[in-house]
């Protein structure tokens, strides 16, 4: 099987004349991920299909997990602001996303409950401090 090396992988070579360790490392990592996508350890057609499905699911799970983490950061930054009503609406959104993640198997239900409890405790402490 012949593999084409994309021009993007070799792009840093055109820009920089001296080969530094960082440059070599970046080229090698790009090539590694390119070859990793092309070659699979799966031997049967069924295993190849399962590998493709697993890759898609992994990307989707990483995206959803990142979305949950971003909403948690958004909630924490809204806590730093003076208005607690904004933080309460942000908490409702975060709790909903955490529950959804637990339902889909991205997080253990106990972990989801513990996280919501800790965020709610922060919210209550903030509300008590401002009142």
N, C-alpha and C positions, 0 to 999 in steps of 0.2 A: 504494500500500500504506500502510495506516494503522498507526502504531506507538504502542502504549501506553507511556507513561513510568511506570515503577513508582514507587510512593510512597516506596520506600527511597531512590531517587535524589534526591528532593526533601526527604527527612527533615531534613538539616542546616539547611535554610531555616527550618523550623518551630522548631528549637531556638535558633538564634542570630539575633538581630535585626540586628546590623551585618554587612554583606557584606564580609568580609575576602578578601584574595587567596587564602589557603589554602582558605577555604570555596568560593570560586568554582572554584578548581582541582579540588577534590574532586568537586564536582557535575559539572564538565565531563568529568573522567576516567570517572566512573560512566556518564554518558550515552554517551561514546565507546564503552565496552565493550558497552553495551546495543545500540547501533546496529551495532556491528561484528558481533555475533552475528546480527542480523536480516538485514543486507544482505550479499550475497556478490557477488564479481566473476564468479562462474561463470554462464555463459549457458545451457549445455545441461543437461539433467537428469543426464547422466552426470557432468559436471563438478561439479554441485551435490552429488551423492552422494559424489564423491571428496573434496570439501571437507569434508563432514560426517565422513567416515571419517578424514581427516587431523586434524581437530579432536579426535576421540576418541583417536586414536593419540598425539597430542601430549600430551594430558592424562595418558594412561597412562604415557608415557615420562617425563614430568616427575615423576610420582608415584614411579616406580621409581628414577629418578636421585636423588630426594630421600631415598628409603629407604636407598640405598647411602651417601649422604653422612652420614646420621644414624648408621648403623652404624659408619662410620669415626670419627665423633666419640665414639661410645660406647666404641670400642676405645681411642682416645687417652685418654679419661678413666679407663678401667680401667688404663692404663699408669701413671697418676699414683698410683693406689693401691699399697699395699705388696705385695699378693699377685700373683705372676706367673702362677699357674695360672688365675686368672680372665681375665687378659689373653690367655693362650694359647687358651682357649675362645672368647673374643671375636674373636681373630685368625682362627680357623677359620671362624667365621660370616661375618666380613668377606670373607675370601678366597673363600668360596663365593658370596657376593652379587656380588662383583666379577667372578668368572668367569661368573656368570649374565648380568650386564650386558653382558659382552663377547660372549657367545654370541648375545644378542638384538640386538646392534648398537647398544647404548646407549653403549658405549665401544670404542675401538679395542683390539684384542688386545695391542698393544705397550704402550699406556697402562695397561691392566689389569695386565700383568706388571710394569711399572715401579712402579706403585702398591703392588702386593703385596710387591715386593722391598723397597721403602722402609719399609713397615709392619713387615715381618719383621725388617729391620735394627734398627728401634727396639725391637722385642720382644727380640731377642738382646742388645742393649746393656743393656736393663733387667735381663734375667736375669743377665748377667755382672756388673752393678753390685751386685745384691743377693746374689749367691753369694760 
